[in-house]
């Protein structure tokens, strides 16, 4: 597997990234309901980093939305494409994530990101960014609420509470298992918040975290470990 470099013209500093983010934010589509749960494909996306070697591995795992069986999976490994700046983390990984998506032969359908969409300081997290770039419906399902406030949802599976930023609902805290802490769902692109929550529940029949994220997390970690092993072997041979 080759290492993907930083694309030509990719923003190199915070000012450039903010300009790109503002321009793409204007292309968000928030008025569509999106695909119904249990139909077509859903694709989990996740990344793993090795900061010491400046590498990021991305995984895309396509599932049958009805059975949650794996249809196809793909990985890519690239150079970290942007410094660590809160609120601009998407710029660190998007080129590698897009490469993993491009390697798929199956229709990805709905994109499910381990992160945020509208639940972002400028309402443009990874799920929104990827949705706009690909034109596909996308949602973010995060493990923590970032800097937003929420009341605890009820204890039962499917209970939810608004995730708030200055009084604006930017997502929902959603209970996927009874008595287990919620996940945090936000719209990315071309889907409603209610439908995003319905998809999240459909993708999490047994665990707190959706199957899309669980599988993509394991796959990107394996891809990174394999890339590091190859790199170490080459270094020893030189």
N, C-alpha and C positions, 0 to 999 in steps of 0.2 A: 504494500500500500504506500503510495507516495504521500508526501507532506504538502498540503495546500498552502501556498503563500498568501500574503495579504493582497487583495485585489488592487489594481491600479486605480487611483483616485479615491481610495477609501479614506474617510476622515482620519486625520492624524492627531487632532487635539479636540478639546472640549467644545470650543467655539464652532468648529466645523461639524461635529456630531450634532450639536444642538440645532444648527441650521438645517441639516438633513432631517432630523426628527420633526421639526416644525413643518417642513414641506410635506413630508409623508403623512403627518397627522391630518392634514386637510383632505386626504383621500380615504379616510376611514369610512366604512359603511356600517351604520348601526341600526338601520331600519328594517333589516331582514330577519326573519324568524330562524332561518338556518335549517339544515337537514334534520329529519326526525330521528330520535334515538332508536337504535336497533336496526337501522337500515344502512346499506352500503359499507364503506370502510371508515375507520378512524385510525389516525397515525400518531403514536406517541413520539415525542422528541425530547432528548435530554443530552447534556454534555458533561464531560469530566475533564479536569485540568491537571496539568503538571506545570506549575509555575516555574520550577527550577529550570526546566528545559523549554519553557515558553510554548507549550503545546496544548491543544484542546482537541478532544475526540468527541464527535457527535454521532448519535444513533437515531435512526428513524425506523420504527417498528409499526407495520401496517397490520391491523386486526380486522377481522370480520366483526362488524358492529353487533350482529345478532348473537354469535356464538363466542366471541372473544378469542377465536382461534387465530394464530399468527398466519398471515397471508404472505408476508415478505418482510425482510429486514435489510438494512443497509447502514454502513458506517463510513465516516471520513475522518481524517486527522489533519489538522492544519496548525499554522502558527497563530498564536493569540493576536488578534488583529487590532487591539485597542487597549490603552491602559485602563486600570481599574478606576472607574468613576461612578459612584452611586447614581442611579437613574439613567446610566448609559451602558449598562452591562450588555445589552443586546449587541452593541457594536463589537464586543470581544469575540462573539461566537457565531454570528449570523453567516459569514461566508462558509464556515465549515458545516453548519446545519443545512444550508442550501445545497451544498455538495452532496450530503447524505440523501437529501430529498431527491436530487437530480439522478442519483444512482438507482432509484426505485423504478421498476417497470409497471407496478400496479398503481392504480389511481389512489392517491393518499386519502381522499375524502376530507373529513374534518381533521384539522391539526390540533393536537392537545399538547400544550407546552407545560413544562415544569417551571412555572413562573407566573407572570402577571400580564394582563392586557390593559384595560382601563384603570385598574388599580395600580396607579403609577403617578409620581408627582406631576408629570405633564400629560397624563392620560394616554401614554403610548409605550407600554411595556413590550416585552418580547413577542407575546402572542399577537398584539396589534401590528407590530412591525413586520413579522413574518406573514401575517394575513394580507397586509397591503402589498408586500413584495410578490407574493405568490398568487394573489387574487382568490385565495381559498378561505372558507370559514375557519375560524381559529378561536380557541379559548385558552385561558391560563388557569391552571389549578396549582396553587402554591401551598406549601406546608406551613407557612407562618403568615401573619397579617401585615408584614412590612411595618409601616408607621401609621397604619389606619386604625380606627376605633370600631368596636362592635360590641353588642351585648351577646352573651352566651346564648346560642340557640337551644331549643328544647333538647331533651336527652335522647330522643328517638331518631333512628335513621330517617333522613329526609327533612328533618327540622333545619331551619335556616334563620339567619338574622342578617340585616344589612351591614355591609362593610362600608364605613363612612369616611369621607374626606371633607372636612369643613361643612358637614351637613349633607353632602351629596353622596348618593349611593353609587359606589364605584365597583361593587361586587357583593358577594354574600359569603358569610361563614356558613358552611354546609356540613351537617353531621352525616357521615357516610356509614358509621357504625354506632350502635347504641352505646352510650357511655364513654365513647372515645372522642378525643378532641377533634374539632372540625378541620376541614380543609377550606381553602379560600379561593373561591371561583370568581373569575372576572371575564368579561367579554373581550375578545380580541378583534374580530372582524366578521361581518356578515352572519351574525347569530344573535339571538336575544339572550338576556341573562337567565330567564326562566328555562329556556331550552338548554343553555350551557349547564345549568344545575342538573337538569334531567339527564343529560349525557354523562355527567360526572357520576351520578348515582348508578346508571346502567353499566359504567365501566369499573365500578367498585363493588362487586357483589360479595366479596369476602374480606377485603382489607380496607384500611383507611384510605390508602392511596390508590388511584385508578390503575388498572392493569397496564394501560398504555405507558404510564410513567414508570411503574415497577420494571417492566420489561426493557424499556429504553435505558433506564438507569443501569441495569446490569450489563446491557450490551455495550454502552459507551465505555464503561469501566474496563470491560474485556478488551475492547479495541485499543484503549489507551495503554493497557498493560502489554499488549502484543506489539504496539508501536515502540514502546520503550525497550522491550526485549530485543527487537530487531536493531534499534539504535545502539544498544549496548554491545550486541554481537559485532556490529560493524566497527565500533570503536576498538574492540579488542583485536579485530583482524587488521587494523591499520598500524 
